[in-house]
């Protein structure tokens, strides 16, 4: 098992375990990144409920993505969250117009 400097399981290890249907690994990974991803989505959308949906969508999407990323998990997750949140924001603006 791969650990980071603090003795915790590394993100990539958790990701592989979560992809293998390890619910505890997914929960640990989600808890580790939830606050920062949710904060970005909330700032972009101005709505906590929509930010929660966007954060969940980013985590599920990152979990389903195939193969290794060119960036560390946290970077990849934040990129995905920003793209999904921008799409959600554009959609909301179209609905208002």
NORTALIN-V364952 format. One record per backbone hydrogen bond with DSSP energy under -1.0 kcal/mol. CO is the residue of the C=O (numbers start at 1). NH is the residue of the N-H. E is the energy in kcal/mol with one decimal. If there is no record, write none. Layout:
# NORTALIN-V364952
co: (CO;CO)
nh: (NH;NH)
e: (E;E)
This chain:
# NORTALIN-V364952
co: (2;4;8;10;11;12;13;14;15;17;18;21;22;23;24;25;26;27;28;29;30;33;34;35;36;37;38;39;40;41;42;47;48;49;50;51;52;53;54;55;56;57;58;59;60;61;72;73;74;75;76;77;78;79;80;81;82;83;84;85;86;87;88;89;90;91;92;93)
nh: (10;7;4;14;15;16;17;18;19;22;21;23;26;27;28;29;30;31;32;33;34;37;38;39;40;41;42;43;44;45;46;51;52;53;54;55;56;57;58;59;60;61;62;63;64;65;76;77;78;79;80;81;82;83;84;85;86;87;88;89;90;91;92;93;94;95;96;97)
e: (-1.8;-1.7;-2.7;-2.6;-2.9;-2.3;-2.3;-2.9;-2.5;-1.9;-1.6;-1.1;-1.8;-2.6;-2.3;-2.4;-3.0;-2.7;-1.8;-1.5;-2.1;-2.0;-3.0;-2.1;-1.7;-2.3;-2.8;-2.3;-2.1;-2.5;-3.0;-2.2;-2.3;-1.9;-2.4;-2.6;-2.5;-2.4;-2.2;-2.3;-2.6;-2.6;-2.5;-2.0;-1.9;-1.2;-2.5;-3.0;-2.3;-2.4;-2.4;-2.6;-2.4;-2.4;-2.8;-2.5;-2.6;-2.1;-2.2;-2.5;-2.7;-2.3;-2.1;-2.2;-2.3;-2.2;-1.7;-2.0)
